[in-house]
Amino acid sequence: MPESPATTPSNAARATPSRAVQATRVVAVASLLGLIALGLAWELWLAPLRPGGSWLVLKVLPLLLPLGGLLRLRMYTYRWTALLVWLYFVEGVVRASGDAPPGNHLAWAQIALCLLLFNACALHVRLRQRQARAGTAAAPRGA
């Protein structure tokens, strides 16, 4: 009796992510939420460009887009989030070198969160690809 598509080894590997994949997901989501919280706090209360807050707080809106895909383990979302985060990294570098305290300290925190998010996304993609290759290698051929 042939195996159903739902029970083949490659589909089973896809359905149950490894602990390492789950850990990268937790780190990616936590660092993304950290970037969102930091951006809101920075531009509204901690060190806004203008007293009372600035429109620069809107910079966190693009960070909300990948949240759903990261939570659903969408590989494509992890890939483009790893690219998106570099915009926030560059902003952090510019503001770390040009802002006065406490803005430059917040910029260093943004840089750290960006590096953490990038590494989590890159490792997530690498682990998932390795897991998929292992699943297809274990699948019977010519069934």
Phi and psi in radians as a Rosetta constraint file:
Dihedral C 1 N 2 CA 2 C 2 CIRCULARHARMONIC -1.224 0.35
Dihedral N 2 CA 2 C 2 N 3 CIRCULARHARMONIC 2.632 0.35
Dihedral C 2 N 3 CA 3 C 3 CIRCULARHARMONIC -1.282 0.35
Dihedral N 3 CA 3 C 3 N 4 CIRCULARHARMONIC 2.526 0.35
Dihedral C 3 N 4 CA 4 C 4 CIRCULARHARMONIC -1.333 0.35
Dihedral N 4 CA 4 C 4 N 5 CIRCULARHARMONIC 2.703 0.35
Dihedral C 4 N 5 CA 5 C 5 CIRCULARHARMONIC -1.004 0.35
Dihedral N 5 CA 5 C 5 N 6 CIRCULARHARMONIC -0.486 0.35
Dihedral C 5 N 6 CA 6 C 6 CIRCULARHARMONIC -1.283 0.35
Dihedral N 6 CA 6 C 6 N 7 CIRCULARHARMONIC -0.361 0.35
Dihedral C 6 N 7 CA 7 C 7 CIRCULARHARMONIC -1.920 0.35
Dihedral N 7 CA 7 C 7 N 8 CIRCULARHARMONIC 0.108 0.35
Dihedral C 7 N 8 CA 8 C 8 CIRCULARHARMONIC -1.179 0.35
Dihedral N 8 CA 8 C 8 N 9 CIRCULARHARMONIC 2.669 0.35
Dihedral C 8 N 9 CA 9 C 9 CIRCULARHARMONIC -1.016 0.35
Dihedral N 9 CA 9 C 9 N 10 CIRCULARHARMONIC -0.643 0.35
Dihedral C 9 N 10 CA 10 C 10 CIRCULARHARMONIC -1.183 0.35
Dihedral N 10 CA 10 C 10 N 11 CIRCULARHARMONIC -0.660 0.35
Dihedral C 10 N 11 CA 11 C 11 CIRCULARHARMONIC -1.275 0.35
Dihedral N 11 CA 11 C 11 N 12 CIRCULARHARMONIC -0.595 0.35
Dihedral C 11 N 12 CA 12 C 12 CIRCULARHARMONIC -1.150 0.35
Dihedral N 12 CA 12 C 12 N 13 CIRCULARHARMONIC -0.680 0.35
Dihedral C 12 N 13 CA 13 C 13 CIRCULARHARMONIC -1.129 0.35
Dihedral N 13 CA 13 C 13 N 14 CIRCULARHARMONIC -0.632 0.35
Dihedral C 13 N 14 CA 14 C 14 CIRCULARHARMONIC -1.246 0.35
Dihedral N 14 CA 14 C 14 N 15 CIRCULARHARMONIC -0.589 0.35
Dihedral C 14 N 15 CA 15 C 15 CIRCULARHARMONIC -1.324 0.35
Dihedral N 15 CA 15 C 15 N 16 CIRCULARHARMONIC -0.548 0.35
Dihedral C 15 N 16 CA 16 C 16 CIRCULARHARMONIC -2.089 0.35
Dihedral N 16 CA 16 C 16 N 17 CIRCULARHARMONIC 1.676 0.35
Dihedral C 16 N 17 CA 17 C 17 CIRCULARHARMONIC -1.180 0.35
Dihedral N 17 CA 17 C 17 N 18 CIRCULARHARMONIC 2.599 0.35
Dihedral C 17 N 18 CA 18 C 18 CIRCULARHARMONIC -1.205 0.35
Dihedral N 18 CA 18 C 18 N 19 CIRCULARHARMONIC 2.960 0.35
Dihedral C 18 N 19 CA 19 C 19 CIRCULARHARMONIC -1.102 0.35
Dihedral N 19 CA 19 C 19 N 20 CIRCULARHARMONIC -0.641 0.35
Dihedral C 19 N 20 CA 20 C 20 CIRCULARHARMONIC -1.133 0.35
Dihedral N 20 CA 20 C 20 N 21 CIRCULARHARMONIC -0.709 0.35
Dihedral C 20 N 21 CA 21 C 21 CIRCULARHARMONIC -1.138 0.35
Dihedral N 21 CA 21 C 21 N 22 CIRCULARHARMONIC -0.741 0.35
Dihedral C 21 N 22 CA 22 C 22 CIRCULARHARMONIC -1.109 0.35
Dihedral N 22 CA 22 C 22 N 23 CIRCULARHARMONIC -0.649 0.35
Dihedral C 22 N 23 CA 23 C 23 CIRCULARHARMONIC -1.156 0.35
Dihedral N 23 CA 23 C 23 N 24 CIRCULARHARMONIC -0.712 0.35
Dihedral C 23 N 24 CA 24 C 24 CIRCULARHARMONIC -1.157 0.35
Dihedral N 24 CA 24 C 24 N 25 CIRCULARHARMONIC -0.583 0.35
Dihedral C 24 N 25 CA 25 C 25 CIRCULARHARMONIC -1.115 0.35
Dihedral N 25 CA 25 C 25 N 26 CIRCULARHARMONIC -0.792 0.35
Dihedral C 25 N 26 CA 26 C 26 CIRCULARHARMONIC -1.070 0.35
Dihedral N 26 CA 26 C 26 N 27 CIRCULARHARMONIC -0.786 0.35
Dihedral C 26 N 27 CA 27 C 27 CIRCULARHARMONIC -1.138 0.35
Dihedral N 27 CA 27 C 27 N 28 CIRCULARHARMONIC -0.741 0.35
Dihedral C 27 N 28 CA 28 C 28 CIRCULARHARMONIC -1.108 0.35
Dihedral N 28 CA 28 C 28 N 29 CIRCULARHARMONIC -0.821 0.35
Dihedral C 28 N 29 CA 29 C 29 CIRCULARHARMONIC -1.150 0.35
Dihedral N 29 CA 29 C 29 N 30 CIRCULARHARMONIC -0.732 0.35
Dihedral C 29 N 30 CA 30 C 30 CIRCULARHARMONIC -1.129 0.35
Dihedral N 30 CA 30 C 30 N 31 CIRCULARHARMONIC -0.748 0.35
Dihedral C 30 N 31 CA 31 C 31 CIRCULARHARMONIC -1.226 0.35
Dihedral N 31 CA 31 C 31 N 32 CIRCULARHARMONIC -0.590 0.35
Dihedral C 31 N 32 CA 32 C 32 CIRCULARHARMONIC -1.143 0.35
Dihedral N 32 CA 32 C 32 N 33 CIRCULARHARMONIC -0.796 0.35
Dihedral C 32 N 33 CA 33 C 33 CIRCULARHARMONIC -1.096 0.35
Dihedral N 33 CA 33 C 33 N 34 CIRCULARHARMONIC -0.634 0.35
Dihedral C 33 N 34 CA 34 C 34 CIRCULARHARMONIC -1.099 0.35
Dihedral N 34 CA 34 C 34 N 35 CIRCULARHARMONIC -0.728 0.35
Dihedral C 34 N 35 CA 35 C 35 CIRCULARHARMONIC -1.120 0.35
Dihedral N 35 CA 35 C 35 N 36 CIRCULARHARMONIC -0.699 0.35
Dihedral C 35 N 36 CA 36 C 36 CIRCULARHARMONIC -1.118 0.35
Dihedral N 36 CA 36 C 36 N 37 CIRCULARHARMONIC -0.840 0.35
Dihedral C 36 N 37 CA 37 C 37 CIRCULARHARMONIC -1.113 0.35
Dihedral N 37 CA 37 C 37 N 38 CIRCULARHARMONIC -0.732 0.35
Dihedral C 37 N 38 CA 38 C 38 CIRCULARHARMONIC -1.103 0.35
Dihedral N 38 CA 38 C 38 N 39 CIRCULARHARMONIC -0.767 0.35
Dihedral C 38 N 39 CA 39 C 39 CIRCULARHARMONIC -1.090 0.35
Dihedral N 39 CA 39 C 39 N 40 CIRCULARHARMONIC -0.727 0.35
Dihedral C 39 N 40 CA 40 C 40 CIRCULARHARMONIC -1.150 0.35
Dihedral N 40 CA 40 C 40 N 41 CIRCULARHARMONIC -0.856 0.35
Dihedral C 40 N 41 CA 41 C 41 CIRCULARHARMONIC -1.129 0.35
Dihedral N 41 CA 41 C 41 N 42 CIRCULARHARMONIC -0.709 0.35
Dihedral C 41 N 42 CA 42 C 42 CIRCULARHARMONIC -1.073 0.35
Dihedral N 42 CA 42 C 42 N 43 CIRCULARHARMONIC -0.879 0.35
Dihedral C 42 N 43 CA 43 C 43 CIRCULARHARMONIC -1.479 0.35
Dihedral N 43 CA 43 C 43 N 44 CIRCULARHARMONIC -0.253 0.35
Dihedral C 43 N 44 CA 44 C 44 CIRCULARHARMONIC -1.761 0.35
Dihedral N 44 CA 44 C 44 N 45 CIRCULARHARMONIC -0.694 0.35
Dihedral C 44 N 45 CA 45 C 45 CIRCULARHARMONIC -2.227 0.35
Dihedral N 45 CA 45 C 45 N 46 CIRCULARHARMONIC -0.795 0.35
Dihedral C 45 N 46 CA 46 C 46 CIRCULARHARMONIC -1.274 0.35
Dihedral N 46 CA 46 C 46 N 47 CIRCULARHARMONIC -0.880 0.35
Dihedral C 46 N 47 CA 47 C 47 CIRCULARHARMONIC -2.689 0.35
Dihedral N 47 CA 47 C 47 N 48 CIRCULARHARMONIC 1.067 0.35
Dihedral C 47 N 48 CA 48 C 48 CIRCULARHARMONIC -1.192 0.35
Dihedral N 48 CA 48 C 48 N 49 CIRCULARHARMONIC 2.714 0.35
Dihedral C 48 N 49 CA 49 C 49 CIRCULARHARMONIC -1.145 0.35
Dihedral N 49 CA 49 C 49 N 50 CIRCULARHARMONIC -0.566 0.35
Dihedral C 49 N 50 CA 50 C 50 CIRCULARHARMONIC -2.164 0.35
Dihedral N 50 CA 50 C 50 N 51 CIRCULARHARMONIC 2.553 0.35
Dihedral C 50 N 51 CA 51 C 51 CIRCULARHARMONIC -1.015 0.35
Dihedral N 51 CA 51 C 51 N 52 CIRCULARHARMONIC 2.382 0.35
Dihedral C 51 N 52 CA 52 C 52 CIRCULARHARMONIC 1.573 0.35
Dihedral N 52 CA 52 C 52 N 53 CIRCULARHARMONIC -0.021 0.35
Dihedral C 52 N 53 CA 53 C 53 CIRCULARHARMONIC 1.905 0.35
Dihedral N 53 CA 53 C 53 N 54 CIRCULARHARMONIC 2.871 0.35
Dihedral C 53 N 54 CA 54 C 54 CIRCULARHARMONIC -2.421 0.35
Dihedral N 54 CA 54 C 54 N 55 CIRCULARHARMONIC 2.911 0.35
Dihedral C 54 N 55 CA 55 C 55 CIRCULARHARMONIC -1.226 0.35
Dihedral N 55 CA 55 C 55 N 56 CIRCULARHARMONIC -0.184 0.35
Dihedral C 55 N 56 CA 56 C 56 CIRCULARHARMONIC -1.137 0.35
Dihedral N 56 CA 56 C 56 N 57 CIRCULARHARMONIC -0.203 0.35
Dihedral C 56 N 57 CA 57 C 57 CIRCULARHARMONIC -1.081 0.35
Dihedral N 57 CA 57 C 57 N 58 CIRCULARHARMONIC -0.391 0.35
Dihedral C 57 N 58 CA 58 C 58 CIRCULARHARMONIC -1.168 0.35
Dihedral N 58 CA 58 C 58 N 59 CIRCULARHARMONIC -0.195 0.35
Dihedral C 58 N 59 CA 59 C 59 CIRCULARHARMONIC -1.109 0.35
Dihedral N 59 CA 59 C 59 N 60 CIRCULARHARMONIC -0.310 0.35
Dihedral C 59 N 60 CA 60 C 60 CIRCULARHARMONIC -1.407 0.35
Dihedral N 60 CA 60 C 60 N 61 CIRCULARHARMONIC -0.267 0.35
Dihedral C 60 N 61 CA 61 C 61 CIRCULARHARMONIC -1.018 0.35
Dihedral N 61 CA 61 C 61 N 62 CIRCULARHARMONIC -0.785 0.35
Dihedral C 61 N 62 CA 62 C 62 CIRCULARHARMONIC -1.081 0.35
Dihedral N 62 CA 62 C 62 N 63 CIRCULARHARMONIC -0.411 0.35
Dihedral C 62 N 63 CA 63 C 63 CIRCULARHARMONIC -1.263 0.35
Dihedral N 63 CA 63 C 63 N 64 CIRCULARHARMONIC -0.321 0.35
Dihedral C 63 N 64 CA 64 C 64 CIRCULARHARMONIC -1.327 0.35
Dihedral N 64 CA 64 C 64 N 65 CIRCULARHARMONIC -0.429 0.35
Dihedral C 64 N 65 CA 65 C 65 CIRCULARHARMONIC -1.075 0.35
Dihedral N 65 CA 65 C 65 N 66 CIRCULARHARMONIC -0.784 0.35
Dihedral C 65 N 66 CA 66 C 66 CIRCULARHARMONIC -1.389 0.35
Dihedral N 66 CA 66 C 66 N 67 CIRCULARHARMONIC -0.129 0.35
Dihedral C 66 N 67 CA 67 C 67 CIRCULARHARMONIC -1.000 0.35
Dihedral N 67 CA 67 C 67 N 68 CIRCULARHARMONIC -0.821 0.35
Dihedral C 67 N 68 CA 68 C 68 CIRCULARHARMONIC -1.097 0.35
Dihedral N 68 CA 68 C 68 N 69 CIRCULARHARMONIC -0.749 0.35
Dihedral C 68 N 69 CA 69 C 69 CIRCULARHARMONIC -1.168 0.35
Dihedral N 69 CA 69 C 69 N 70 CIRCULARHARMONIC -0.634 0.35
Dihedral C 69 N 70 CA 70 C 70 CIRCULARHARMONIC -1.151 0.35
Dihedral N 70 CA 70 C 70 N 71 CIRCULARHARMONIC -0.714 0.35
Dihedral C 70 N 71 CA 71 C 71 CIRCULARHARMONIC -1.177 0.35
Dihedral N 71 CA 71 C 71 N 72 CIRCULARHARMONIC -0.507 0.35
Dihedral C 71 N 72 CA 72 C 72 CIRCULARHARMONIC -1.633 0.35
Dihedral N 72 CA 72 C 72 N 73 CIRCULARHARMONIC 0.136 0.35
Dihedral C 72 N 73 CA 73 C 73 CIRCULARHARMONIC 1.051 0.35
Dihedral N 73 CA 73 C 73 N 74 CIRCULARHARMONIC 0.658 0.35
Dihedral C 73 N 74 CA 74 C 74 CIRCULARHARMONIC -1.386 0.35
Dihedral N 74 CA 74 C 74 N 75 CIRCULARHARMONIC 2.017 0.35
Dihedral C 74 N 75 CA 75 C 75 CIRCULARHARMONIC -1.016 0.35
Dihedral N 75 CA 75 C 75 N 76 CIRCULARHARMONIC -0.739 0.35
Dihedral C 75 N 76 CA 76 C 76 CIRCULARHARMONIC -1.058 0.35
Dihedral N 76 CA 76 C 76 N 77 CIRCULARHARMONIC -0.671 0.35
Dihedral C 76 N 77 CA 77 C 77 CIRCULARHARMONIC -1.133 0.35
Dihedral N 77 CA 77 C 77 N 78 CIRCULARHARMONIC -0.712 0.35
Dihedral C 77 N 78 CA 78 C 78 CIRCULARHARMONIC -1.089 0.35
Dihedral N 78 CA 78 C 78 N 79 CIRCULARHARMONIC -0.642 0.35
Dihedral C 78 N 79 CA 79 C 79 CIRCULARHARMONIC -1.175 0.35
Dihedral N 79 CA 79 C 79 N 80 CIRCULARHARMONIC -0.865 0.35
Dihedral C 79 N 80 CA 80 C 80 CIRCULARHARMONIC -1.336 0.35
Dihedral N 80 CA 80 C 80 N 81 CIRCULARHARMONIC -0.406 0.35
Dihedral C 80 N 81 CA 81 C 81 CIRCULARHARMONIC -1.173 0.35
Dihedral N 81 CA 81 C 81 N 82 CIRCULARHARMONIC -0.623 0.35
Dihedral C 81 N 82 CA 82 C 82 CIRCULARHARMONIC -1.103 0.35
Dihedral N 82 CA 82 C 82 N 83 CIRCULARHARMONIC -0.459 0.35
Dihedral C 82 N 83 CA 83 C 83 CIRCULARHARMONIC -1.489 0.35
Dihedral N 83 CA 83 C 83 N 84 CIRCULARHARMONIC -0.727 0.35
Dihedral C 83 N 84 CA 84 C 84 CIRCULARHARMONIC -1.042 0.35
Dihedral N 84 CA 84 C 84 N 85 CIRCULARHARMONIC -0.661 0.35
Dihedral C 84 N 85 CA 85 C 85 CIRCULARHARMONIC -1.100 0.35
Dihedral N 85 CA 85 C 85 N 86 CIRCULARHARMONIC -0.409 0.35
Dihedral C 85 N 86 CA 86 C 86 CIRCULARHARMONIC -1.172 0.35
Dihedral N 86 CA 86 C 86 N 87 CIRCULARHARMONIC -0.452 0.35
Dihedral C 86 N 87 CA 87 C 87 CIRCULARHARMONIC -1.105 0.35
Dihedral N 87 CA 87 C 87 N 88 CIRCULARHARMONIC -0.712 0.35
Dihedral C 87 N 88 CA 88 C 88 CIRCULARHARMONIC -1.296 0.35
Dihedral N 88 CA 88 C 88 N 89 CIRCULARHARMONIC -0.550 0.35
Dihedral C 88 N 89 CA 89 C 89 CIRCULARHARMONIC -1.097 0.35
Dihedral N 89 CA 89 C 89 N 90 CIRCULARHARMONIC -0.818 0.35
Dihedral C 89 N 90 CA 90 C 90 CIRCULARHARMONIC -1.103 0.35
Dihedral N 90 CA 90 C 90 N 91 CIRCULARHARMONIC -0.733 0.35
Dihedral C 90 N 91 CA 91 C 91 CIRCULARHARMONIC -1.058 0.35
Dihedral N 91 CA 91 C 91 N 92 CIRCULARHARMONIC -0.726 0.35
Dihedral C 91 N 92 CA 92 C 92 CIRCULARHARMONIC -1.077 0.35
Dihedral N 92 CA 92 C 92 N 93 CIRCULARHARMONIC -0.737 0.35
Dihedral C 92 N 93 CA 93 C 93 CIRCULARHARMONIC -1.125 0.35
Dihedral N 93 CA 93 C 93 N 94 CIRCULARHARMONIC -0.773 0.35
Dihedral C 93 N 94 CA 94 C 94 CIRCULARHARMONIC -1.104 0.35
Dihedral N 94 CA 94 C 94 N 95 CIRCULARHARMONIC -0.783 0.35
Dihedral C 94 N 95 CA 95 C 95 CIRCULARHARMONIC -1.320 0.35
Dihedral N 95 CA 95 C 95 N 96 CIRCULARHARMONIC -0.482 0.35
Dihedral C 95 N 96 CA 96 C 96 CIRCULARHARMONIC -1.176 0.35
Dihedral N 96 CA 96 C 96 N 97 CIRCULARHARMONIC -0.581 0.35
Dihedral C 96 N 97 CA 97 C 97 CIRCULARHARMONIC -1.558 0.35
Dihedral N 97 CA 97 C 97 N 98 CIRCULARHARMONIC -0.289 0.35
Dihedral C 97 N 98 CA 98 C 98 CIRCULARHARMONIC -2.025 0.35
Dihedral N 98 CA 98 C 98 N 99 CIRCULARHARMONIC -0.385 0.35
Dihedral C 98 N 99 CA 99 C 99 CIRCULARHARMONIC -1.488 0.35
Dihedral N 99 CA 99 C 99 N 100 CIRCULARHARMONIC 2.687 0.35
Dihedral C 99 N 100 CA 100 C 100 CIRCULARHARMONIC -1.516 0.35
Dihedral N 100 CA 100 C 100 N 101 CIRCULARHARMONIC 2.788 0.35
Dihedral C 100 N 101 CA 101 C 101 CIRCULARHARMONIC -1.024 0.35
Dihedral N 101 CA 101 C 101 N 102 CIRCULARHARMONIC 2.533 0.35
Dihedral C 101 N 102 CA 102 C 102 CIRCULARHARMONIC -1.515 0.35
Dihedral N 102 CA 102 C 102 N 103 CIRCULARHARMONIC -0.009 0.35
Dihedral C 102 N 103 CA 103 C 103 CIRCULARHARMONIC -1.039 0.35
Dihedral N 103 CA 103 C 103 N 104 CIRCULARHARMONIC -0.688 0.35
Dihedral C 103 N 104 CA 104 C 104 CIRCULARHARMONIC -1.221 0.35
Dihedral N 104 CA 104 C 104 N 105 CIRCULARHARMONIC -0.548 0.35
Dihedral C 104 N 105 CA 105 C 105 CIRCULARHARMONIC -1.197 0.35
Dihedral N 105 CA 105 C 105 N 106 CIRCULARHARMONIC -0.671 0.35
Dihedral C 105 N 106 CA 106 C 106 CIRCULARHARMONIC -1.155 0.35
Dihedral N 106 CA 106 C 106 N 107 CIRCULARHARMONIC -0.621 0.35
Dihedral C 106 N 107 CA 107 C 107 CIRCULARHARMONIC -1.132 0.35
Dihedral N 107 CA 107 C 107 N 108 CIRCULARHARMONIC -0.684 0.35
Dihedral C 107 N 108 CA 108 C 108 CIRCULARHARMONIC -1.132 0.35
Dihedral N 108 CA 108 C 108 N 109 CIRCULARHARMONIC -0.637 0.35
Dihedral C 108 N 109 CA 109 C 109 CIRCULARHARMONIC -1.139 0.35
Dihedral N 109 CA 109 C 109 N 110 CIRCULARHARMONIC -0.679 0.35
Dihedral C 109 N 110 CA 110 C 110 CIRCULARHARMONIC -1.124 0.35
Dihedral N 110 CA 110 C 110 N 111 CIRCULARHARMONIC -0.730 0.35
Dihedral C 110 N 111 CA 111 C 111 CIRCULARHARMONIC -1.046 0.35
Dihedral N 111 CA 111 C 111 N 112 CIRCULARHARMONIC -0.792 0.35
Dihedral C 111 N 112 CA 112 C 112 CIRCULARHARMONIC -1.088 0.35
Dihedral N 112 CA 112 C 112 N 113 CIRCULARHARMONIC -0.760 0.35
Dihedral C 112 N 113 CA 113 C 113 CIRCULARHARMONIC -1.141 0.35
Dihedral N 113 CA 113 C 113 N 114 CIRCULARHARMONIC -0.652 0.35
Dihedral C 113 N 114 CA 114 C 114 CIRCULARHARMONIC -1.123 0.35
Dihedral N 114 CA 114 C 114 N 115 CIRCULARHARMONIC -0.772 0.35
Dihedral C 114 N 115 CA 115 C 115 CIRCULARHARMONIC -1.125 0.35
Dihedral N 115 CA 115 C 115 N 116 CIRCULARHARMONIC -0.677 0.35
Dihedral C 115 N 116 CA 116 C 116 CIRCULARHARMONIC -1.127 0.35
Dihedral N 116 CA 116 C 116 N 117 CIRCULARHARMONIC -0.783 0.35
Dihedral C 116 N 117 CA 117 C 117 CIRCULARHARMONIC -1.120 0.35
Dihedral N 117 CA 117 C 117 N 118 CIRCULARHARMONIC -0.772 0.35
Dihedral C 117 N 118 CA 118 C 118 CIRCULARHARMONIC -1.060 0.35
Dihedral N 118 CA 118 C 118 N 119 CIRCULARHARMONIC -0.838 0.35
Dihedral C 118 N 119 CA 119 C 119 CIRCULARHARMONIC -1.115 0.35
Dihedral N 119 CA 119 C 119 N 120 CIRCULARHARMONIC -0.682 0.35
Dihedral C 119 N 120 CA 120 C 120 CIRCULARHARMONIC -1.119 0.35
Dihedral N 120 CA 120 C 120 N 121 CIRCULARHARMONIC -0.753 0.35
Dihedral C 120 N 121 CA 121 C 121 CIRCULARHARMONIC -1.166 0.35
Dihedral N 121 CA 121 C 121 N 122 CIRCULARHARMONIC -0.776 0.35
Dihedral C 121 N 122 CA 122 C 122 CIRCULARHARMONIC -1.115 0.35
Dihedral N 122 CA 122 C 122 N 123 CIRCULARHARMONIC -0.765 0.35
Dihedral C 122 N 123 CA 123 C 123 CIRCULARHARMONIC -1.161 0.35
Dihedral N 123 CA 123 C 123 N 124 CIRCULARHARMONIC -0.662 0.35
Dihedral C 123 N 124 CA 124 C 124 CIRCULARHARMONIC -1.031 0.35
Dihedral N 124 CA 124 C 124 N 125 CIRCULARHARMONIC -0.849 0.35
Dihedral C 124 N 125 CA 125 C 125 CIRCULARHARMONIC -1.096 0.35
Dihedral N 125 CA 125 C 125 N 126 CIRCULARHARMONIC -0.778 0.35
Dihedral C 125 N 126 CA 126 C 126 CIRCULARHARMONIC -1.070 0.35
Dihedral N 126 CA 126 C 126 N 127 CIRCULARHARMONIC -0.785 0.35
Dihedral C 126 N 127 CA 127 C 127 CIRCULARHARMONIC -1.140 0.35
Dihedral N 127 CA 127 C 127 N 128 CIRCULARHARMONIC -0.719 0.35
Dihedral C 127 N 128 CA 128 C 128 CIRCULARHARMONIC -1.147 0.35
Dihedral N 128 CA 128 C 128 N 129 CIRCULARHARMONIC -0.680 0.35
Dihedral C 128 N 129 CA 129 C 129 CIRCULARHARMONIC -1.160 0.35
Dihedral N 129 CA 129 C 129 N 130 CIRCULARHARMONIC -0.724 0.35
Dihedral C 129 N 130 CA 130 C 130 CIRCULARHARMONIC -1.104 0.35
Dihedral N 130 CA 130 C 130 N 131 CIRCULARHARMONIC -0.721 0.35
Dihedral C 130 N 131 CA 131 C 131 CIRCULARHARMONIC -1.126 0.35
Dihedral N 131 CA 131 C 131 N 132 CIRCULARHARMONIC -0.687 0.35
Dihedral C 131 N 132 CA 132 C 132 CIRCULARHARMONIC -1.184 0.35
Dihedral N 132 CA 132 C 132 N 133 CIRCULARHARMONIC -0.711 0.35
Dihedral C 132 N 133 CA 133 C 133 CIRCULARHARMONIC -1.107 0.35
Dihedral N 133 CA 133 C 133 N 134 CIRCULARHARMONIC -0.719 0.35
Dihedral C 133 N 134 CA 134 C 134 CIRCULARHARMONIC -1.138 0.35
Dihedral N 134 CA 134 C 134 N 135 CIRCULARHARMONIC -0.641 0.35
Dihedral C 134 N 135 CA 135 C 135 CIRCULARHARMONIC -1.192 0.35
Dihedral N 135 CA 135 C 135 N 136 CIRCULARHARMONIC -0.688 0.35
Dihedral C 135 N 136 CA 136 C 136 CIRCULARHARMONIC -1.322 0.35
Dihedral N 136 CA 136 C 136 N 137 CIRCULARHARMONIC -0.497 0.35
Dihedral C 136 N 137 CA 137 C 137 CIRCULARHARMONIC -1.232 0.35
Dihedral N 137 CA 137 C 137 N 138 CIRCULARHARMONIC -0.549 0.35
Dihedral C 137 N 138 CA 138 C 138 CIRCULARHARMONIC -1.440 0.35
Dihedral N 138 CA 138 C 138 N 139 CIRCULARHARMONIC -0.272 0.35
Dihedral C 138 N 139 CA 139 C 139 CIRCULARHARMONIC -1.246 0.35
Dihedral N 139 CA 139 C 139 N 140 CIRCULARHARMONIC 2.426 0.35
Dihedral C 139 N 140 CA 140 C 140 CIRCULARHARMONIC -1.194 0.35
Dihedral N 140 CA 140 C 140 N 141 CIRCULARHARMONIC 2.455 0.35
Dihedral C 140 N 141 CA 141 C 141 CIRCULARHARMONIC -1.660 0.35
Dihedral N 141 CA 141 C 141 N 142 CIRCULARHARMONIC 2.549 0.35
Dihedral C 141 N 142 CA 142 C 142 CIRCULARHARMONIC 1.206 0.35
Dihedral N 142 CA 142 C 142 N 143 CIRCULARHARMONIC 0.475 0.35
